[in-house]
Amino acid sequence: MAKQLVESTLYCMGLSDILPRLESMPKAHVLGTFPKMCYSFARMQAEVTTVGFYCEGYTVLPELPMFPVYHAWYVDPSGKVIDGTTVPATAQRVGLKIPADLFNKYMNIKKFRERYELYGEFPFARVCMEQGRPF
């Protein structure tokens, strides 16, 4: 069903030439290994350090630039992206960059942490907006 939807969408957009590239990609790159695990990985990285950045936003695969995907990752102090998922290094990432110390400060607030764990996409940004917290 999902494959047919993608195929018909690409066809309608005049982008059916992308289909062979999509077929050749490892399934994990297309579907993700475990949905929402990127948030857990980025959170884990940010929680073990007080430097670096927890990031949440979108990732775009070069093979499918018209289909951005909700995503989270960690950026170390040197600017290197650390991504514990199957997203390839060639993917473009755009989103919010939250200092790890601020992320940890908010996550230590029980009410904040409980709300964060309820959301699927952009959990940190959503709870900050909901609770009127600056980030």
TAKAGI-V868010 format. One record per pair of residues at least 24 apart in sequence whose C-alpha atoms are under 6 Angstrom apart, sorted by the first residue. I is the first residue (numbers start at 1). J is the second residue. D is the distance in Angstrom with one decimal. If there is no record, write none. Layout:
I/J/D, I/J/D
This chain:
29/86/5.9, 29/87/5.9, 38/72/5.2, 39/72/5.2, 42/73/4.8, 42/74/5.1, 46/100/5.2, 50/100/5.2, 50/101/4.8, 51/100/5.5, 52/76/4.4, 52/77/4.5, 52/100/5.6, 53/97/5.8, 53/98/5.2, 53/99/4.5, 53/100/4.9, 54/98/5.2, 54/100/5.8, 55/96/5.4, 55/97/4.6, 55/98/6.0, 56/95/5.5, 56/96/5.5, 57/94/5.7, 57/95/3.8, 58/93/5.8, 58/94/5.4, 59/92/5.5, 59/93/4.4, 60/91/5.5, 60/92/5.1, 61/91/4.7
